[in-house]
Amino acid sequence: GDISRNCTEDGWSEPFPHYYDACGFDENETESDNQDYYYLSVKALYTVGYSTSLVSLTTAMVILCRFRKLHCTRNFIHMNLFVSFILRAISVFIKDGVLYAEQDGNHCFISTVECKAVMVFFHYCVMSNYFWLFIEGLYLFTLLVETFFPERRYFYWYTIIGWGTPTICVTVWAVLRLHFDDTGCWDMNDNTALWWVIKGPVVGSIMINFVLFIGIIVILVQKLQSPDIGGNESSIYFSCVQKCYCKPKRANQHSCKMSELSTITL
């Protein structure tokens, strides 16, 4: 709302209407000590959590980057997932620094290019986080289904999905928000239709990941119940079992005990 003051002989008058009315604040709720303590406690709690996560993930990234023996498609996907978690933690710290720089909450919502850009970055990090979780499930499912698995080619598409899809969705959301709901710092999502541009793909990735999870469980149960686990000569899975657990001179004859293979699968 608009707040005005009059210039009088005694100086500026008091602002009217009161900013509680103009901004939609409830004076009793806003100045509640219990509510302030609650929000400060929640902020302190998730700050400690994100800080711990940031340190742990950074350490993991250093280890995975340092040792060449750990360089493989599976760990490259893990590394991208770790990066998305790291960016998510950083974006939360930046968002708090910009939106809550002033402790006084009794004012109208700020609306600057800086805070809007921070919110766009925050939503991008959250979306990329969910999509790399989806990539983890998709990779495992494909690994179990595909007999011949061209990992490098698949990893190229995984990268496009993991980082490219959030870029498109967040860009569309920002453009729509700028034209149809350019209010405040874009930290409130009162327009449900626009919010689904971001929330829809996230919910979709979670649902697909759940379906993949069920599919993975079904495949593993079928392997456990199969009378000839890994009997296919071209099976990558069985080849690994032969190299690790079968005697070299008898490996080509599939002489591994079924109980041993069942235990490995389990």
C-alpha positions in Angstrom: 0.0 0.0 0.0 0.9 3.7 -0.2 2.0 5.6 2.9 2.0 9.4 3.0 3.1 12.3 5.2 2.1 15.9 5.2 4.5 18.8 5.5 3.0 21.1 8.2 4.2 24.2 10.1 5.4 21.9 12.9 7.3 19.6 10.5 6.4 16.3 8.9 3.2 14.6 10.2 3.1 11.0 11.2 2.8 8.5 8.3 -0.7 7.5 7.4 -2.1 5.0 7.1 -0.1 3.1 9.6 2.4 0.7 8.0 0.8 -2.2 9.8 -2.3 -1.5 7.8 -0.5 -0.7 4.6 1.6 -3.9 4.6 -0.9 -6.2 6.2 0.9 -6.8 9.5 -0.7 -7.7 12.7 0.9 -5.7 15.5 0.2 -8.3 18.2 1.7 -11.1 16.1 4.6 -9.2 14.8 5.9 -8.1 18.1 5.4 -11.4 19.8 8.5 -12.5 21.6 7.6 -16.2 21.4 7.2 -16.0 17.7 10.5 -14.1 17.2 12.2 -16.7 19.4 10.7 -19.5 17.3 11.8 -18.2 14.0 15.3 -17.4 15.3 15.6 -21.0 16.7 14.5 -22.5 13.3 17.0 -20.3 11.4 19.8 -21.2 13.8 18.9 -24.9 13.5 18.9 -25.1 9.7 22.0 -22.9 9.5 23.9 -25.4 11.6 22.5 -28.2 9.5 23.4 -26.6 6.2 26.9 -25.7 7.5 27.6 -29.3 8.5 26.3 -30.5 5.2 28.5 -28.0 3.3 31.7 -29.1 5.2 30.9 -32.8 4.7 30.1 -32.5 1.0 33.1 -30.3 0.3 35.3 -33.0 2.0 33.7 -35.7 -0.1 34.3 -33.7 -3.3 38.0 -33.2 -2.5 38.3 -37.0 -2.0 36.5 -37.9 -5.2 38.5 -35.3 -7.2 41.8 -36.2 -5.7 42.0 -40.0 -6.3 41.9 -41.1 -9.9 40.8 -44.6 -9.0 37.5 -43.1 -8.0 36.9 -41.5 -11.3 34.0 -43.3 -13.0 30.5 -42.5 -14.3 28.8 -43.5 -11.1 31.0 -41.2 -9.0 30.7 -38.4 -11.5 27.0 -38.5 -11.0 27.5 -38.5 -7.2 29.8 -35.5 -7.6 27.2 -33.6 -9.5 24.6 -34.4 -6.8 27.1 -33.2 -4.2 27.6 -30.0 -6.1 23.9 -29.4 -6.2 23.7 -29.9 -2.4 26.6 -27.5 -1.9 25.0 -24.8 -4.2 21.7 -25.3 -2.3 23.4 -24.6 1.1 25.2 -21.6 -0.3 22.0 -20.2 -1.8 20.3 -20.5 1.5 23.0 -18.5 3.2 22.9 -15.9 0.5 19.1 -15.7 0.7 19.2 -15.2 4.4 21.9 -12.5 4.1 19.9 -10.5 1.6 16.3 -11.0 2.9 17.0 -10.9 6.6 19.9 -8.4 6.7 17.7 -6.1 8.8 16.4 -7.5 12.1 13.4 -5.2 12.1 10.6 -7.1 10.3 8.0 -4.3 10.7 8.4 -2.9 7.3 7.0 -3.4 3.8 8.6 -6.1 1.7 11.7 -5.0 -0.2 11.6 -5.2 -3.9 15.1 -5.0 -5.5 16.8 -6.6 -8.5 19.4 -8.0 -6.1 16.9 -9.9 -3.9 14.9 -11.2 -6.9 18.1 -12.5 -8.5 18.9 -14.3 -5.2 15.5 -16.0 -5.2 16.0 -17.1 -8.8 19.4 -18.6 -7.9 17.9 -20.3 -4.8 15.1 -21.9 -6.8 17.5 -23.1 -9.4 19.7 -24.8 -6.8 16.7 -26.5 -5.2 15.5 -27.7 -8.6 18.9 -29.0 -9.7 19.2 -30.8 -6.4 15.9 -32.7 -7.0 16.8 -33.5 -10.6 20.2 -34.9 -9.7 18.4 -37.1 -7.2 16.2 -38.2 -10.1 19.4 -38.9 -12.2 20.7 -41.1 -9.4 17.6 -43.3 -9.6 17.5 -43.2 -13.4 21.2 -44.3 -13.6 20.7 -47.3 -11.3 17.5 -48.4 -13.1 19.2 -48.2 -16.5 22.2 -50.1 -15.1 20.0 -53.0 -14.1 17.9 -53.0 -17.3 20.5 -52.4 -20.0 22.7 -55.3 -21.0 25.2 -53.1 -22.8 25.4 -49.7 -21.0 27.3 -46.9 -22.9 27.9 -44.9 -19.7 29.7 -41.9 -21.3 26.9 -41.3 -23.8 24.3 -41.6 -21.1 26.3 -39.3 -18.8 26.1 -36.5 -21.4 22.3 -36.7 -21.3 22.3 -36.9 -17.6 24.2 -33.6 -17.4 21.8 -31.9 -19.7 18.8 -33.1 -17.7 20.4 -32.4 -14.3 21.5 -28.8 -15.0 19.6 -27.9 -18.2 16.0 -28.6 -17.1 16.2 -26.5 -14.0 17.6 -23.6 -16.0 14.7 -23.7 -18.5 12.1 -24.0 -15.7 13.5 -21.3 -13.5 14.0 -18.9 -16.5 10.4 -19.4 -17.6 9.2 -18.8 -14.0 11.3 -15.6 -13.7 9.9 -14.2 -17.0 6.3 -15.0 -16.0 6.9 -13.6 -12.5 8.3 -10.4 -13.9 5.3 -9.8 -16.2 2.4 -11.1 -14.2 3.3 -11.1 -10.5 6.2 -8.7 -10.0 5.5 -8.0 -6.3 7.9 -8.0 -3.3 11.1 -9.9 -3.5 9.6 -13.0 -5.2 9.9 -14.9 -1.9 6.1 -15.3 -1.6 4.3 -17.6 -4.0 0.7 -16.5 -3.8 0.1 -17.1 -7.5 -0.4 -20.8 -7.6 -0.4 -21.1 -11.4 3.1 -19.5 -11.7 4.5 -21.5 -8.8 3.6 -24.8 -10.5 6.2 -23.9 -13.2 8.8 -24.8 -10.6 6.8 -27.1 -8.3 5.4 -29.2 -11.1 8.7 -30.6 -12.5 10.0 -31.2 -8.9 6.9 -33.2 -8.0 7.1 -35.0 -11.3 10.7 -36.0 -10.8 9.9 -37.3 -7.3 7.0 -39.4 -8.6 9.1 -40.8 -11.5 11.9 -41.6 -9.0 9.4 -43.5 -6.9 8.3 -45.5 -9.9 11.9 -46.3 -10.7 12.5 -47.3 -7.1 9.7 -49.8 -7.3 11.1 -51.1 -10.7 14.5 -51.5 -9.1 13.1 -53.6 -6.3 11.1 -55.8 -8.7 14.2 -56.4 -10.8 16.3 -57.3 -7.8 13.6 -59.7 -6.4 13.4 -61.4 -9.8 17.2 -61.8 -9.8 17.1 -63.4 -6.4 14.3 -65.8 -7.5 16.0 -66.7 -10.8 17.2 -70.3 -11.0 20.2 -69.2 -13.1 21.3 -65.8 -11.8 23.3 -64.0 -14.4 23.4 -67.0 -16.8 23.7 -64.6 -19.8 27.2 -64.5 -21.2 26.8 -60.9 -22.1 25.6 -59.8 -18.7 27.8 -57.1 -17.2 26.6 -58.1 -13.8 27.6 -61.7 -14.1 31.0 -60.8 -15.7 31.8 -58.8 -12.5 30.8 -61.7 -10.4 33.0 -64.1 -12.4 36.0 -61.8 -12.0 35.6 -61.3 -8.3 34.2 -64.6 -7.0 34.7 -67.4 -9.4 37.8 -69.5 -9.9 39.6 -68.4 -13.1 39.9 -71.8 -14.7 36.2 -72.5 -14.2 34.8 -69.0 -14.7 33.8 -69.5 -18.3 31.7 -72.5 -17.3 29.5 -70.5 -14.9 30.6 -72.8 -12.1 29.8 -70.3 -9.3 27.4 -71.7 -6.7 23.9 -70.2 -7.0 23.9 -69.6 -3.3 27.0 -67.4 -3.6 25.4 -65.4 -6.5 22.2 -65.0 -4.6 24.0 -63.7 -1.6 25.9 -61.2 -3.9 22.6 -60.0 -5.4 20.9 -59.7 -2.0 
